[in-house]
C-alpha cells in the first residue's frame, strides 16, 4: 500500500469510526482529511484533463504553445548556455582522442593518386614509362597506393603530435564567440524542430511523467493537513459549544 492509498484508507476509517461510534473528533478529522486529499487529487486531474463544466481544467493541453515555448526557454537558459557548451566541448576535446579513421575510410583519395600520376608522367621517368604503356602502366599501383595512403593518414592522425595540434586548433576556435554562438543557435534549432513534432497529448504525457511522483505528495499533504484542520475544528466546536 502506497502513501496515497494509506491516506485515503486512514481518512475513510476515521470518518466511518466517527459515524459508527459517535466520535466527533474522528469524524471531523476523517472528513476533513478525505476532503483535502480528494480536492487536491481533483486539482491534479484537472491540471492535465479537461473536466466539463470546470473552467481552467486541462490547462497543460490548452496552453500547449506556451508549454513548448517554456520547455525550449528552460533548456536553452539552464542547459545549453554558451558557458555550458564551451565547458563540455573543452572537457571532451582535452580528455579524449579524436578518431578521424571513419572520415579517412570514407574519403575519396583518388585525386591524390591522379596528382601523383601527373607528376610521374611529367618527370623524366614519364618518357621511359611511355614505352610500357604510359598512364595505363600505373593503374596497377592505384589500389595499393590508396590503401597505403589511408593507412598512413590514420597513423599520422593518431599520433600524439597530431592530436596535440588538433586539440590546440579546436580550442582556439572555441575561444571565438561567433563559433559558440553558432553552436548554440544550431542546438536551439534542433530543440525547436523536435518540439514542433510534439502534440498537445505528448506534451501532457511528458509533463505528467516528470512531475507525477511529486504531485502525489499534494494528495498526501492535503489529507494530513485536512485531518489536522478537522481536529482543530472539532476542538474549537467543543470549546465554543461548552
C-alpha positions, -999 to 999 in steps of 0.1 A, spaced: 0 0 0 15 33 -11 12 66 9 -17 80 -11 -37 48 -6 -28 49 31 -41 85 34 -74 75 18 -77 44 39 -70 63 72 -94 91 63 -123 68 55 -115 47 86 -117 77 108 -148 90 91 -167 57 95 -154 52 131 -167 86 139 -201 79 124 -205 44 139 -191 51 174 -202 87 176 -167 101 179 -168 136 168 -131 141 168 -126 111 145 -155 121 123 -142 157 118 -106 146 113 -116 119 88 -140 141 69 -116 170 65 -87 146 56 -108 129 29 -119 163 16 -84 177 14 -70 146 -3 -99 144 -28 -98 181 -36 -60 180 -43 -64 148 -64 -92 165 -84 -70 196 -89 -41 174 -102 -65 156 -126 -78 190 -138 -43 201 -145 -39 175 -173 -75 166 -182 -104 187 -194 -134 184 -170 -167 195 -184 -182 225 -167 -149 233 -148 -132 264 -162 -94 262 -162 -92 224 -164 -69 207 -189 -45 237 -188 -14 217 -199 -30 207 -233 -49 240 -236 -17 261 -232 3 238 -255 22 266 -273 31 282 -240 43 250 -225 65 241 -255 79 277 -255 87 274 -218 104 240 -224 126 255 -251 134 285 -229 142 263 -200 166 240 -220 184 270 -236 188 291 -205 196 263 -180 214 236 -200 226 249 -234 241 282 -224 273 292 -242 293 286 -210 279 251 -206 286 243 -243 321 257 -240 328 237 -208 315 205 -223 335 209 -256 367 217 -237 364 188 -214 356 164 -242 384 176 -265 410 178 -238 404 143 -224 395 122 -254 415 114 -286 397 124 -317 394 94 -341 395 105 -377 397 70 -391 360 68 -402 364 100 -422 396 88 -438 380 55 -447 351 73 -464 373 99 -481 379 96 -518 417 99 -522 416 93 -560 427 130 -567 459 123 -547 466 93 -570 458 113 -601 481 141 -590 509 116 -583 503 101 -618 506 136 -634 539 142 -615 554 109 -626 543 113 -662 556 148 -663 590 138 -649 619 123 -668 607 89 -657 575 95 -677 593 92 -710 606 58 -701 573 48 -687 556 56 -720 574 27 -736 555 4 -712 520 18 -717 523 52 -700 495 61 -677 479 26 -680 510 10 -666 504 29 -633 468 17 -629 480 -15 -611 495 8 -585 463 27 -578 447 3 -553 477 -4 -531 487 33 -532 452 44 -520 452 16 -493 487 25 -480 478 63 -481 448 57 -459 468 36 -435 495 63 -433 469 91 -428 453 71 -400 487 65 -383 495 102 -386 462 114 -372 465 91 -342 500 103 -333 504 123 -301 519 153 -320 489 155 -344 464 151 -316 481 179 -297 480 202 -327 443 192 -334 432 199 -298 450 232 -298 433 243 -331 399 232 -318 403 250 -285 415 282 -303 383 280 -325 361 275 -294 375 307 -280 358 326 -307 324 339 -296 309 335 -331 316 298 -331 299 292 -297 270 315 -308 266 294 -340 267 262 -320 240 275 -296 218 286 -325 222 251 -340 212 235 -308 182 259 -305 170 250 -339 173 212 -332 152 217 -300 126 238 -318 123 212 -346 118 184 -320 93 204 -300 74 212 -333 69 174 -337 51 172 -304 13 172 -299 -7 185 -270 -12 150 -258 25 141 -259 34 173 -241 8 164 -214 24 129 -210 59 144 -208 50 169 -181 29 144 -162 58 119 -163 82 145 -150 61 156 -120 38 127 -114 57 114 -83 59 149 -68 22 156 -74 12 126 -53 26 145 -23 -1 171 -28 -27 144 -21 -8 131 9 -3 165 25 -39 175 16 -51 146 36 -27 152 65 -34 190 67 -71 184 62 -71 160 91 -53 184 114 -77 212 104 -106 188 112 -91 181 146 -87 218 152 -123 225 141 -136 197 164 -117 212 194 -130 247 185 -165 234 181 -164 216 215 -149 247 231 -175 270 217 -203 246 225 -191 243 261 
